[in-house]
Amino acid sequence: MTHPAAKNILNIYHNHAEAFARLRSRNLMEKSWLDKFIGFIGSSGTVLDIGCGNGRPMAEYLIQQGYQLTGVDGAAAMLERARMHFPQQRWLQADMRQLALKETFDGLIAWDSFFHLTPDDQRRMLPIFARHTHPGSVLMFTSGTHNGVAMGEFEGEPLYHASLEPEEYRQLLADNGFNVIDVVFEDPACGGHSIWLCQSPGLI
């Protein structure tokens, strides 16, 4: 049975978009990982930001580096802010679990978003990631460190997170055509995030 809080993620981010914008650090502790990510993409390209939120600071940095960004989020109030700040980019309201854009991107990022899905939904996301890539595309996402559910809180509401075992992520990535370039669990230089950097094999 799905945890009740897992069904409320998009409502939380929609209802508390203003608080998120106020509280979300823009110091960009993620910069070193974003630089690794774009280092594999090259000096230009297209990026799909899955669970983009209001676009700050992650998408903002990628846009500043010259990438053409498509942001996807299920929370309308988050996207309103993204569109206001970055009107030249493309912002789409969609549940990542039903994502089917029928196009591919040079980079995909699911930072602090994919881990809000239930374990079964995470398993089903890997083929969705794969359908939006082409040879050489880069995928970066954050996860937990072991199989299970972890509950947090945002603005007084329970905030659901879940993770698979690292070995299962590795197998799912391999099954869907991704090579793991780098993975660091609870990176102290990045606020304790656990980060996966992967790539679809390039053309020979």
C-alpha positions in Angstrom: 0.0 0.0 0.0 1.3 3.4 -1.0 2.2 5.7 1.9 -0.4 8.5 2.1 2.4 11.2 2.1 3.7 9.9 -1.2 0.5 11.0 -2.9 0.8 14.5 -1.5 4.2 15.6 -2.9 3.0 17.8 -5.7 0.4 19.5 -3.5 3.0 20.3 -0.9 5.3 22.0 -3.5 2.3 23.8 -5.1 0.8 25.1 -1.8 4.2 26.1 -0.4 5.9 27.5 -3.5 6.5 30.8 -1.8 8.1 29.3 1.3 10.3 27.1 -0.9 11.5 30.1 -2.9 12.3 31.9 0.4 14.0 29.0 2.1 15.9 27.3 -0.8 19.6 28.2 -0.6 21.0 29.8 -3.7 24.6 29.4 -2.7 24.8 26.6 -5.3 26.7 24.0 -3.3 25.8 21.7 -6.2 28.1 23.6 -8.6 30.9 21.0 -8.7 28.4 18.3 -9.7 26.7 20.5 -12.2 30.1 21.2 -13.7 30.8 17.5 -13.9 27.5 17.0 -15.6 28.0 19.7 -18.2 31.6 18.5 -18.7 30.3 15.4 -20.3 27.6 17.2 -22.3 30.0 19.6 -23.9 29.9 23.4 -24.3 26.3 23.5 -25.6 23.2 21.4 -25.7 19.8 20.6 -24.4 18.9 19.7 -20.8 15.8 18.2 -19.4 15.3 19.2 -15.7 12.8 16.7 -14.2 11.3 18.1 -11.1 12.7 21.6 -11.8 10.8 23.4 -9.2 11.0 27.2 -9.6 14.2 27.0 -11.6 16.5 28.4 -8.9 19.3 27.7 -8.5 19.9 24.6 -10.5 18.3 25.4 -13.8 19.4 29.0 -13.4 23.0 27.9 -13.4 22.6 25.7 -16.5 20.9 28.5 -18.4 23.7 30.9 -17.5 26.1 28.4 -19.0 24.3 28.6 -22.3 22.2 25.4 -22.3 18.7 25.2 -23.7 16.6 24.1 -20.9 13.3 22.2 -20.7 11.9 22.2 -17.1 9.2 19.7 -16.0 7.3 19.9 -12.7 3.9 18.8 -11.5 3.5 21.9 -9.2 1.9 24.8 -11.1 2.9 27.4 -8.6 6.6 26.4 -8.9 6.4 26.6 -12.7 4.9 30.1 -12.5 8.0 31.4 -10.8 10.3 29.6 -13.3 8.4 31.1 -16.3 8.6 34.5 -14.7 12.4 34.4 -14.1 13.4 32.5 -17.3 10.8 33.2 -20.0 13.1 32.2 -22.8 13.2 28.6 -21.7 10.5 25.9 -21.9 8.5 25.0 -18.8 6.1 22.1 -18.8 3.6 21.0 -16.2 3.6 17.2 -16.0 4.0 14.4 -13.6 7.4 12.8 -14.2 5.8 9.4 -14.0 3.8 10.1 -17.2 6.6 11.9 -19.0 6.5 11.2 -22.8 8.0 14.2 -24.7 8.9 12.1 -27.8 12.3 13.8 -28.0 15.7 13.3 -26.5 18.1 15.6 -24.6 21.9 15.9 -24.2 21.4 15.9 -20.4 18.8 14.8 -17.9 18.8 15.9 -14.3 16.4 14.8 -11.5 17.9 16.5 -8.4 15.9 16.2 -5.2 12.9 15.1 -7.2 13.2 11.5 -8.2 13.7 10.4 -4.6 10.1 11.6 -3.7 8.7 8.7 -5.7 7.8 5.3 -4.3 10.3 2.5 -4.9 8.0 1.0 -7.6 7.6 4.3 -9.3 11.4 4.8 -9.2 11.9 1.5 -10.9 9.4 2.6 -13.6 11.2 5.9 -14.1 14.4 4.3 -15.5 12.8 3.4 -18.8 11.3 6.9 -19.0 14.8 8.4 -18.5 16.1 6.2 -21.2 13.4 7.2 -23.7 14.5 10.8 -23.4 18.2 10.1 -24.1 20.3 9.3 -27.1 23.8 7.9 -27.3 26.1 10.1 -25.2 23.3 11.7 -23.1 24.1 12.3 -19.5 21.8 11.5 -16.5 22.3 12.9 -13.0 20.0 12.2 -10.1 20.0 12.1 -6.3 18.9 9.1 -4.2 19.0 7.7 -0.7 21.7 5.3 0.5 19.7 2.2 1.2 16.3 0.6 0.6 13.5 2.2 2.6 11.4 5.2 3.3 12.6 8.4 5.0 10.1 11.0 6.2 11.0 14.7 6.4 8.8 17.7 6.9 8.2 20.9 5.0 6.0 23.8 6.3 4.6 21.4 8.9 3.6 18.7 6.4 5.1 15.2 6.2 7.5 15.0 3.2 8.0 11.6 1.7 11.3 10.2 0.4 12.2 6.7 -0.7 15.3 4.9 -2.0 16.3 1.5 -3.4 19.5 -0.3 -2.6 22.6 1.1 -4.5 23.0 -2.4 -6.1 19.5 -2.2 -7.5 20.0 1.3 -8.9 23.2 0.0 -10.7 21.2 -2.9 -12.2 18.3 -0.8 -13.3 20.7 1.7 -14.9 22.6 -1.1 -16.7 19.3 -2.6 -17.8 18.2 0.7 -19.3 21.5 1.4 -21.1 23.3 3.7 -18.7 26.9 3.5 -17.5 27.7 4.8 -14.0 30.4 7.5 -14.4 30.5 8.5 -10.7 28.5 8.0 -7.6 29.1 9.5 -4.1 26.9 8.8 -1.1 26.2 11.5 1.4 28.8 13.9 -0.2 29.9 16.2 2.6 30.8 18.9 0.0 27.3 18.9 -1.3 25.1 19.0 1.8 25.1 15.2 2.3 23.4 14.5 -1.0 23.9 11.1 -2.6 24.5 11.7 -6.3 24.6 9.4 -9.4 26.2 10.6 -12.6 25.6 8.3 -15.6 25.8 8.3 -19.4 24.3 6.4 -22.3 27.1 4.8 -24.3 28.2 7.0 -27.1 28.4 6.1 -30.8 31.6 4.4 -31.8 
